[in-house]
Amino acid sequence: MTMSVLHILIMGSVFLYMFNKAQFLQTRLVALVPLATLVVDSCVFGAGMASAGLFAVSEGLRIAVLLCCVGAMKRDARLARARKQKRAYHKLQFHNAMQEMPVVALPERQYA
């Protein structure tokens, strides 16, 4: 029973962390997988201890979900860093282009 409570806490915290820290929609969608395992764990609260085989399979699936979440967050951080660098580069290019442009004054209006 304490293992089930521990699994529920871990999956809930992974979901909250991923959903709050993710920059991209794909990563937020991956965050729904720990939430689904949280729902399943809370529905079958304590029933996983019935057989050793079922317990081993469920533990393997939980570890696989956590590893996928870690990979998704690393990918999200890498893509966010690349997007930030790309935006900074374009901003710098725009700034440099604006400085190189000559200032052209508009002719004054002549009133008759």
Backbone hydrogen bonds, N-H to C=O, Kabsch-Sander energy under -0.5 kcal/mol:
donor,donor_aa,acceptor,acceptor_aa,energy
5,V,1,M,-2.0
6,L,2,T,-2.3
7,H,3,M,-2.7
8,I,4,S,-2.3
9,L,5,V,-2.4
10,I,6,L,-2.5
11,M,7,H,-2.7
12,G,8,I,-2.1
13,S,9,L,-2.3
14,V,10,I,-2.4
15,F,11,M,-2.3
16,L,12,G,-2.4
17,Y,13,S,-2.5
18,M,14,V,-2.6
19,F,15,F,-2.7
20,N,16,L,-2.0
21,K,17,Y,-2.4
22,A,18,M,-1.9
28,R,24,F,-1.6
29,L,25,L,-2.2
30,V,26,Q,-1.7
31,A,27,T,-1.5
32,L,29,L,-1.2
33,V,30,V,-1.6
35,L,31,A,-1.0
36,A,32,L,-2.2
37,T,33,V,-2.3
38,L,34,P,-2.1
39,V,35,L,-2.1
40,V,36,A,-2.4
41,D,37,T,-2.8
42,S,38,L,-2.3
43,C,39,V,-1.7
44,V,40,V,-2.2
45,F,42,S,-0.7
47,A,44,V,-2.0
48,G,44,V,-0.6
49,M,46,G,-0.8
50,A,47,A,-1.4
51,S,48,G,-0.5
55,F,51,S,-1.9
56,A,52,A,-2.3
57,V,53,G,-2.2
58,S,54,L,-2.4
59,E,55,F,-2.3
60,G,56,A,-2.3
61,L,57,V,-2.2
62,R,58,S,-2.2
63,I,59,E,-2.4
64,A,60,G,-2.2
65,V,61,L,-2.3
66,L,62,R,-2.3
67,L,63,I,-2.5
68,C,64,A,-2.2
69,C,65,V,-2.1
70,V,66,L,-2.2
71,G,67,L,-2.3
72,A,68,C,-2.4
73,M,69,C,-2.2
74,K,70,V,-2.1
75,R,71,G,-2.3
76,D,72,A,-2.4
77,A,73,M,-2.3
78,R,74,K,-2.3
79,L,75,R,-2.6
80,A,76,D,-2.4
81,R,77,A,-2.2
82,A,78,R,-2.1
83,R,79,L,-2.4
84,K,80,A,-2.3
85,Q,81,R,-2.2
86,K,82,A,-2.3
87,R,83,R,-2.3
88,A,84,K,-2.2
89,Y,85,Q,-2.3
90,H,86,K,-2.4
91,K,87,R,-2.4
92,L,88,A,-2.3
93,Q,89,Y,-2.5
94,F,90,H,-2.4
95,H,91,K,-2.4
96,N,92,L,-2.6
97,A,93,Q,-2.4
98,M,94,F,-2.2
99,Q,95,H,-1.6
100,E,96,N,-1.5
101,M,97,A,-1.0
104,V,102,P,-0.7
105,A,103,V,-0.6
111,Y,109,R,-0.7
